[in-house]
Structure formats: C-alpha cells, structure tokens
Amino acid sequence: MIKVNNHIGTIGISTRYLRTLISQTAESCFGVAGMNIAGAMQSMKSFVKKNKAANKGVLIRQKDNKIIIDLHITVTYGVNVGAITESIVHKVGYVVTELAGIEVESVNVYVDGLVD
C-alpha cells in the first residue's frame, strides 16, 4: 500500500493497482515488445504461480510523498531506444500523476532485451 499525504488527508493506493496501471501504460508505448521480470520476488512469484502477471517488470519505491518507478522492458529491433525510453518516462509519469494523484520523483527504464 502506498500512502500519500495531501491537502485532503491521507490517501492509500494499492501497489497492485499502481503496478498494473504502470505496466499497461508502458506496454502501450510504441516499440515496447513486453515487460520483463524484475527482482527476486517477481521471479519467485512467476515460478510458483506459473502464469504471466499483468504487472511484471515494475518496481515501486516510496520516498516521502513521491514514488520512484523502475521498469524492465524488451524493445523491438530497429527502433530508437532513447526515444522509446523518453516516451515511457513522460507517459508513465503523466498517467500516474493524473490517474492516481501521486507525484512521481523519477521513472527509471531498463532495457533488458531486444526482439525482432
């Protein structure tokens, strides 16, 4: 649960909701072929559950009233990786701020793979 204090009071938002929102937003960007499993916890969950999680490849950390997002993606061969990552950073930051009402400190995009 991510808890944020604002002028109205304390707001709690499910990390599962945020991860799914962020994952869907990143996957909708041009050139993104998919999300990759990130971290030991997601690896164990995918191994035990044997299913594709809708929110894999997204790690969220909270710092004060802001969040830091780490994304692990696979991109399509032949596209400009710099343009893709810049697009993802802006789009994810905007969507999280507008839909969830949480200020984003940074979005870190890690390109883990390349597909044809």
C-alpha positions in Angstrom: 0.0 0.0 0.0 1.3 3.4 -1.0 0.2 6.2 1.4 0.4 9.8 0.3 -0.5 12.9 2.4 -2.1 15.8 0.6 -4.3 18.8 1.4 -7.4 16.5 1.7 -5.7 14.0 4.0 -4.0 10.6 3.7 -4.7 8.6 0.5 -3.9 4.9 0.3 -3.4 3.2 -3.1 -2.8 -0.5 -3.7 0.6 -1.3 -5.1 -1.0 -3.9 -7.3 -3.2 -1.3 -8.9 -0.3 1.0 -9.5 1.9 -1.8 -10.9 -0.9 -2.8 -13.3 -1.5 0.8 -14.4 2.2 1.4 -15.0 2.7 -1.8 -16.8 -0.2 -1.2 -19.2 0.9 2.3 -19.8 4.5 1.3 -20.6 3.4 -1.6 -22.9 1.2 0.8 -24.8 4.2 2.9 -25.9 5.5 2.4 -29.4 8.4 0.0 -29.7 7.9 -1.8 -26.4 7.6 -5.6 -27.0 6.9 -6.5 -23.4 7.8 -6.3 -19.8 10.5 -8.4 -18.1 10.6 -10.0 -14.7 12.5 -7.7 -12.3 13.9 -8.8 -9.0 14.0 -11.9 -6.9 10.4 -11.5 -5.6 8.8 -11.4 -9.1 11.0 -14.3 -10.2 9.7 -16.4 -7.3 6.1 -15.4 -7.9 6.3 -16.3 -11.5 7.9 -19.6 -10.8 5.4 -20.6 -8.1 2.3 -19.3 -9.9 3.4 -20.3 -13.4 1.3 -17.6 -15.0 2.0 -14.2 -16.7 1.5 -11.4 -14.2 0.0 -8.2 -15.6 2.3 -6.2 -13.5 5.7 -7.9 -14.0 8.7 -5.7 -14.7 7.5 -2.8 -12.4 9.2 -2.0 -9.1 7.9 0.9 -7.0 9.6 2.6 -4.1 8.2 5.4 -2.0 10.3 8.4 -0.9 8.3 10.9 1.3 5.2 11.7 -0.7 6.7 10.7 -4.1 7.3 7.4 -5.8 10.3 6.1 -7.8 9.4 3.7 -10.6 11.8 1.1 -12.1 10.7 -0.5 -15.4 12.3 -3.5 -17.1 11.3 -3.8 -20.7 12.1 -5.5 -24.0 12.1 -3.4 -27.1 11.6 -4.1 -30.8 14.6 -4.2 -33.0 15.1 -1.2 -35.3 13.5 1.5 -33.1 15.3 4.3 -31.4 15.8 3.1 -27.8 16.5 6.7 -26.5 13.2 7.9 -27.9 11.3 4.9 -26.5 12.7 5.4 -23.0 12.0 9.1 -23.1 8.4 8.5 -24.2 7.9 5.9 -21.5 9.3 8.2 -18.8 6.9 11.1 -19.8 3.8 8.9 -20.4 4.1 6.9 -17.1 4.8 10.0 -15.1 1.8 11.8 -16.5 -0.6 8.8 -16.2 0.4 8.1 -12.6 0.1 11.7 -11.6 -3.2 12.3 -13.3 -5.0 8.9 -12.5 -3.5 8.1 -9.1 -2.8 11.6 -7.8 0.7 10.6 -6.8 3.7 12.7 -7.6 6.5 10.8 -9.4 10.1 11.6 -8.5 11.6 9.5 -11.2 11.0 6.8 -13.8 14.0 4.6 -14.5 13.7 2.4 -17.6 16.0 -0.6 -18.0 16.1 -2.2 -21.5 16.7 -5.9 -20.7 16.0 -7.4 -24.1 15.6 -6.9 -27.9 13.3 -8.8 -30.2 13.0 -9.0 -33.9 
